[in-house]
Structures are given as structure tokens and as C-alpha cells.
Amino acid sequence: MADAAAEVEERGVSQTAKDLFAGAAGGIAQVLLGQPFDIVKVRLQTTTAYPNALVAAKTIYKIEGPLAFYKGTLTPLIGIGACVSVQFGAFHEARRRFEASNISKNALSPGLSYSQYYAAGAFAGITNSVISGPIEHVRIRLQTQPHGAARLYSGPLDCVRKLSAHEGVLRGLYRGEAVTVLREAQAYGIWFLTFEYLMNSDVARNGIDRKEVPTWKIAAYGGLAGEALWLASYPFDVVKSKMQSDGFGAQMRYRSMRDCFAQTFKAEGLGGFWKGIGPTLLRAMPVSAGTFAVAEMTMRAIS
């Protein structure tokens, strides 16, 4: 059993690079598919100027033009590719560790329990939050800044410089990191758990190897995992967006994550934690489907 556990860990070293590459490919697909939906979501979360997603989309198109739906894309295109790469790399590394542990404990199967799948996904999310926190902060600032001559930032690097200048890197650029960690842990724990549950169920039901699951099913399972991700973590995301679009100094509305939760509930009730969920769920299906399909097929191609 010890030799089998060691073999699992040794195989994991060469597999990590493949996991990272597959995740990066999935991340690029995620950004290109989801950015237009994302800007509508962020606008709905951070302002009361739009009564619903359709009005928000029409207004953005009319005033700012079609390219506005890809505002702030450069940062997530580079950053989300890195984020999803880290997510997949960390998840599969944790997965291999659990497999090795199960073997060493003489488990009937090295396969993970679903609580272990959740834990591996949560680990991936927490690991990813170190990168995703500042990347999403910059993206939100660019998406919510005034249009035209009144804009605050000329681009991602200018935004990073100005955010860091306010209160330093940790309090400026990493604002909202605590709620980001909570969101990432819950979101990616559920994301990977749902996808693996659906894939494992298909394999068991049809008596096939995982590599025989067709692409359209991978996309469908990935899409459903995306819906589960947001339904399980959306209130954290709302608070994160509010904190990361908040002012500095005298203009600051929220003193902490707890204060933001309290003020949101007082002003908007429970519904305030679900503003923008419509376009988010519309976005989640194709984005998550594309991410898992591209990552899984990339993995098959390079394995």
C-alpha cells in the first residue's frame, strides 16, 4: 500500500504541469465567453441606476458602445487564465494527496469521498484567492468607473498604481480579500464537487472510462457546476463587489466585510444579496461549460 501511495504522489509531479496548462486554456475560454455578462452583473451589484439586467445592457451599449462589454478584459484575460490554471493545478494536487492518503489507510478504493472533493475544491479556491483578489478588484474598478473624460484609470496598470497608493498593497489593492477567500472556498468547493459527482455518476451508470465521456456531456456537466457555484456563493460575491468598488478615505462606505453585510441587509434586505443573479446564472452555464470542456479536452490531448 505504501508503494502504491508513493506511486500516486510521484505521478502527480509530472501531471501538475499538464493540469496547469489545461486550466489556463479553460480560463481563456472562460473570460472570452463571460466578460459581457460580467460587466452587467457588476453594474447591477454596485449601483441602483439600472432596474434590471436588460436595461443595464441596453444602456451600456447605447452610451458606451459595444466594446464597453469588454472593458477591463486585458486584466482577466491574463489573470483569469492564471487563476483557472491555479485552480485546476491545486485541485488535482489536493486530489492526488487524498488518493495517496486513502491508499495508505487501506481504503477499499483510492477514489475520493464527496467531502474530499469539496475540500480539494475549497483548497483550490483559497490558493487561487491570492491571485484572484487583486485581479478582480482591478477589473471591478475599470468596469464601474465613469465613462469618457471623467474616468479615473487609464488602464489596468494605472489602476494598480493608484489603488496601491491609497493605502498600500495589502489594504488598497487587496481590499475585500477576506470575503474573497470565503467566496472562493465555497464557490470552488461546490464547483469541483458538482462536476466530479456528475462525471462519476455518468461513468458508473454507463460502465465506461472517464475519457469516453463525450464532449457535449462534459460541457453540460460543467455548465450545471457553474450554476451550482453561483447559487452557493453569490451573497459573498455581492459583498466583495461592493467593497471593491467602494471609495477611499472620507468616501469609504464600508469599514469591513461585516459592516458591508450589515449595511446591505439594512438597506436592501435579503434581496440585496442576490442583485444581478439573473445575468450571472445566464453567464455561468456557457462559461463554466466552456471552461471544463476546454480543460478536459486539453488534458486528454496532452496526456
C-alpha positions as CSV (number, residue, x, y, z in Angstrom):
1,M,0.0,0.0,0.0
2,A,2.9,2.4,0.8
3,D,4.4,1.8,-2.6
4,A,1.0,2.5,-4.3
5,A,0.7,5.7,-2.3
6,A,4.2,6.8,-3.3
7,E,3.4,6.0,-7.0
8,V,0.4,8.3,-6.8
9,E,2.4,11.1,-5.4
10,E,5.3,10.6,-7.9
11,R,2.9,10.5,-10.9
12,G,1.4,13.8,-9.6
13,V,4.7,15.7,-10.1
14,S,4.7,15.2,-13.9
15,Q,0.9,15.7,-14.0
16,T,0.9,19.1,-12.4
17,A,2.3,20.9,-15.4
18,K,-0.5,19.4,-17.6
19,D,-3.1,20.4,-15.0
20,L,-1.8,24.0,-15.1
21,F,-1.8,24.1,-18.9
22,A,-5.3,22.7,-19.2
23,G,-6.6,25.1,-16.6
24,A,-5.0,28.1,-18.4
25,A,-6.7,27.0,-21.7
26,G,-10.1,26.7,-19.9
27,G,-9.5,30.1,-18.2
28,I,-9.0,31.9,-21.5
29,A,-12.3,30.4,-22.8
30,Q,-14.0,31.5,-19.6
31,V,-13.1,35.1,-20.0
32,L,-13.9,35.4,-23.7
33,L,-17.3,33.8,-23.1
34,G,-18.2,35.5,-19.9
35,Q,-17.0,39.1,-19.9
36,P,-20.1,40.8,-21.4
37,F,-22.3,39.1,-18.8
38,D,-19.9,40.0,-16.1
39,I,-19.9,43.7,-16.6
40,V,-23.7,43.8,-16.5
41,K,-23.5,41.8,-13.2
42,V,-21.0,44.2,-11.6
43,R,-23.0,47.3,-12.7
44,L,-26.2,45.8,-11.1
45,Q,-24.3,44.9,-7.9
46,T,-22.7,48.2,-7.4
47,T,-25.3,50.8,-8.5
48,T,-29.0,51.4,-8.4
49,A,-29.0,53.1,-11.8
50,Y,-30.5,50.1,-13.6
51,P,-33.8,48.3,-12.7
52,N,-32.8,45.1,-14.4
53,A,-30.1,43.3,-16.5
54,L,-31.7,44.1,-19.8
55,V,-31.9,47.8,-19.1
56,A,-28.3,47.8,-17.9
57,A,-27.1,46.0,-21.1
58,K,-29.1,48.4,-23.4
59,T,-27.8,51.5,-21.5
60,I,-24.2,50.3,-21.6
61,Y,-24.5,49.6,-25.3
62,K,-26.2,53.0,-26.1
63,I,-23.9,55.2,-24.0
64,E,-20.6,53.4,-24.1
65,G,-20.8,51.3,-27.3
66,P,-20.4,47.6,-27.9
67,L,-16.7,47.5,-26.9
68,A,-17.8,48.5,-23.4
69,F,-18.8,44.9,-22.7
70,Y,-15.1,44.0,-22.8
71,K,-14.0,46.8,-20.5
72,G,-11.2,45.6,-18.3
73,T,-10.8,42.4,-20.3
74,L,-7.0,42.5,-20.5
75,T,-6.6,42.0,-16.8
76,P,-8.9,39.0,-16.5
77,L,-7.7,37.5,-19.8
78,I,-4.2,37.3,-18.4
79,G,-5.2,36.9,-14.8
80,I,-8.2,34.6,-15.1
81,G,-6.1,32.3,-17.3
82,A,-3.6,32.2,-14.4
83,C,-6.4,31.8,-11.9
84,V,-8.1,28.9,-13.5
85,S,-4.7,27.3,-14.1
86,V,-4.0,27.6,-10.4
87,Q,-7.5,26.3,-9.6
88,F,-7.1,23.1,-11.7
89,G,-3.5,22.6,-10.6
90,A,-4.3,23.0,-6.9
91,F,-7.5,20.9,-7.1
92,H,-5.7,17.9,-8.8
93,E,-2.7,18.2,-6.4
94,A,-5.1,18.0,-3.4
95,R,-7.0,15.2,-5.2
96,R,-3.8,13.2,-5.5
97,R,-2.9,13.8,-1.9
98,F,-6.3,12.5,-0.8
99,E,-5.9,9.4,-3.1
100,A,-2.5,8.7,-1.6
101,S,-3.9,9.1,1.9
102,N,-6.8,6.8,1.1
103,I,-4.4,4.1,-0.2
104,S,-2.2,4.4,2.8
105,K,-5.2,3.9,5.1
106,N,-6.1,0.6,3.3
107,A,-9.2,2.1,1.9
108,L,-11.2,-0.1,-0.4
109,S,-10.8,2.4,-3.2
110,P,-8.3,5.3,-3.6
111,G,-11.2,7.4,-5.0
112,L,-12.2,10.5,-3.1
113,S,-15.3,10.8,-1.0
114,Y,-17.5,13.8,-1.9
115,S,-16.5,15.6,1.2
116,Q,-12.9,15.2,0.0
117,Y,-13.8,16.6,-3.4
118,Y,-15.3,19.6,-1.7
119,A,-12.2,20.0,0.4
120,A,-9.9,19.8,-2.6
121,G,-12.1,22.4,-4.4
122,A,-12.1,24.7,-1.4
123,F,-8.3,24.4,-1.2
124,A,-8.1,25.3,-4.9
125,G,-10.3,28.3,-4.3
126,I,-8.2,29.5,-1.3
127,T,-5.0,29.1,-3.2
128,N,-6.5,31.0,-6.1
129,S,-7.7,33.9,-4.0
130,V,-4.2,35.3,-3.7
131,I,-4.3,36.0,-7.4
132,S,-8.0,36.5,-8.0
133,G,-8.4,39.1,-5.2
134,P,-6.4,41.9,-6.8
135,I,-7.2,40.9,-10.3
136,E,-11.0,41.1,-9.7
137,H,-10.5,44.3,-7.7
138,V,-8.8,46.0,-10.7
139,R,-11.5,44.6,-13.1
140,I,-14.3,45.9,-11.0
141,R,-12.7,49.3,-10.7
142,L,-12.4,49.5,-14.5
143,Q,-15.9,48.3,-15.1
144,T,-17.5,50.7,-12.7
145,Q,-15.5,53.9,-13.3
146,P,-17.2,56.8,-15.1
147,H,-17.3,56.8,-18.9
148,G,-15.3,59.2,-21.1
149,A,-13.3,62.1,-19.8
150,A,-14.3,61.6,-16.2
151,R,-12.7,58.1,-16.0
152,L,-10.4,57.5,-13.1
153,Y,-8.0,55.0,-14.5
154,S,-6.3,54.9,-17.9
155,G,-5.8,51.2,-17.8
156,P,-5.0,48.2,-15.6
157,L,-1.5,49.2,-14.6
158,D,-2.7,52.8,-13.8
159,C,-5.4,51.3,-11.6
160,V,-3.0,49.0,-9.8
161,R,-0.7,52.0,-9.1
162,K,-3.5,54.2,-7.8
163,L,-5.1,51.5,-5.7
164,S,-1.7,50.7,-4.1
165,A,-1.0,54.4,-3.5
166,H,-4.2,54.9,-1.4
167,E,-3.4,52.5,1.5
168,G,-0.6,50.3,0.3
169,V,-0.8,47.0,-1.5
170,L,-2.5,45.0,1.3
171,R,-5.2,47.5,2.2
172,G,-5.5,49.1,-1.2
173,L,-5.0,46.5,-3.9
174,Y,-6.1,43.6,-1.7
175,R,-9.3,45.3,-0.4
176,G,-12.0,42.7,0.2
177,E,-9.6,39.8,0.4
178,A,-11.3,38.2,3.5
179,V,-14.7,37.9,1.7
180,T,-12.8,36.8,-1.5
181,V,-11.3,33.9,0.4
182,L,-14.7,32.9,1.8
183,R,-16.3,33.2,-1.7
184,E,-13.5,31.2,-3.4
185,A,-13.5,28.4,-0.9
186,Q,-17.3,27.9,-1.0
187,A,-17.6,28.5,-4.8
188,Y,-14.9,26.2,-6.0
189,G,-15.6,23.5,-3.4
190,I,-19.1,23.3,-4.8
191,W,-17.9,23.7,-8.4
192,F,-15.5,20.8,-8.5
193,L,-17.7,18.7,-6.2
194,T,-20.7,19.1,-8.6
195,F,-18.7,18.4,-11.8
196,E,-16.9,15.3,-10.3
197,Y,-20.2,14.0,-9.0
198,L,-21.9,14.3,-12.4
199,M,-18.9,12.8,-14.2
200,N,-18.5,9.9,-11.8
201,S,-22.2,9.2,-12.0
202,D,-22.1,9.0,-15.8
203,V,-19.1,6.7,-15.7
204,A,-20.7,4.4,-13.2
205,R,-24.1,4.5,-14.9
206,N,-22.7,3.6,-18.4
207,G,-19.8,1.4,-17.3
208,I,-17.3,3.5,-19.3
209,D,-13.9,5.1,-18.7
210,R,-13.8,8.8,-17.9
211,K,-12.1,9.5,-21.2
212,E,-15.1,8.1,-23.0
213,V,-17.5,10.7,-21.7
214,P,-18.4,12.8,-24.8
215,T,-17.5,16.5,-25.0
216,W,-21.1,17.6,-25.1
217,K,-21.7,15.8,-21.7
218,I,-18.6,17.4,-20.2
219,A,-19.9,20.8,-21.3
220,A,-23.3,20.1,-19.9
221,Y,-21.9,18.9,-16.5
222,G,-19.6,21.9,-16.4
223,G,-22.5,24.2,-17.1
224,L,-24.5,22.7,-14.3
225,A,-21.5,23.0,-12.0
226,G,-21.3,26.7,-12.8
227,E,-24.9,27.2,-11.8
228,A,-24.3,25.4,-8.5
229,L,-21.1,27.5,-7.9
230,W,-23.0,30.8,-8.0
231,L,-26.1,29.7,-6.2
232,A,-23.9,28.6,-3.3
233,S,-21.6,31.7,-3.1
234,Y,-23.4,34.7,-4.6
235,P,-24.0,36.7,-1.4
236,F,-20.3,36.7,-0.8
237,D,-19.7,37.9,-4.3
238,V,-22.1,40.8,-3.9
239,V,-20.3,42.0,-0.7
240,K,-17.0,41.6,-2.5
241,S,-18.1,43.8,-5.4
242,K,-19.5,46.4,-3.1
243,M,-16.2,46.6,-1.1
244,Q,-14.0,46.6,-4.2
245,S,-16.0,49.5,-5.8
246,D,-16.1,51.5,-2.6
247,G,-14.4,54.8,-2.2
248,F,-11.3,55.6,-0.1
249,G,-10.8,57.9,2.9
250,A,-13.8,60.1,3.5
251,Q,-15.7,58.5,0.6
252,M,-15.5,55.0,2.2
253,R,-18.9,53.5,3.0
254,Y,-17.9,50.1,4.3
255,R,-15.4,49.7,7.2
256,S,-15.2,45.9,6.9
257,M,-16.8,42.8,5.4
258,R,-19.1,42.5,8.4
259,D,-20.2,46.1,8.1
260,C,-20.9,45.7,4.4
261,F,-23.1,42.7,5.1
262,A,-24.9,44.6,7.8
263,Q,-25.4,47.8,5.6
264,T,-26.6,45.7,2.6
265,F,-29.1,43.9,4.7
266,K,-30.4,47.1,6.4
267,A,-30.8,49.0,3.1
268,E,-31.9,46.2,0.7
269,G,-32.9,43.2,2.8
270,L,-32.1,39.7,1.7
271,G,-32.8,40.6,-1.9
272,G,-29.8,42.9,-1.8
273,F,-27.5,39.8,-1.7
274,W,-29.0,38.5,-4.9
275,K,-28.9,41.5,-7.1
276,G,-27.5,40.6,-10.5
277,I,-28.1,36.9,-10.1
278,G,-30.0,36.6,-13.3
279,P,-27.2,37.6,-15.7
280,T,-24.8,35.7,-13.5
281,L,-26.7,32.5,-14.0
282,L,-27.1,33.1,-17.7
283,R,-23.3,33.7,-17.9
284,A,-22.5,30.7,-15.7
285,M,-23.8,28.0,-17.9
286,P,-21.8,28.7,-21.1
287,V,-18.7,30.0,-19.3
288,S,-18.4,27.0,-17.0
289,A,-19.3,24.6,-19.8
290,G,-16.6,26.1,-21.9
291,T,-14.0,26.0,-19.1
292,F,-14.5,22.4,-18.2
293,A,-14.9,21.2,-21.8
294,V,-11.7,23.0,-23.0
295,A,-9.7,22.0,-19.9
296,E,-10.8,18.3,-20.1
297,M,-10.2,18.0,-23.9
298,T,-6.8,19.8,-23.5
299,M,-5.9,17.3,-20.8
300,R,-6.9,14.4,-23.0
301,A,-4.8,15.7,-25.9
302,I,-1.6,16.2,-23.9
303,S,-1.9,13.1,-21.7
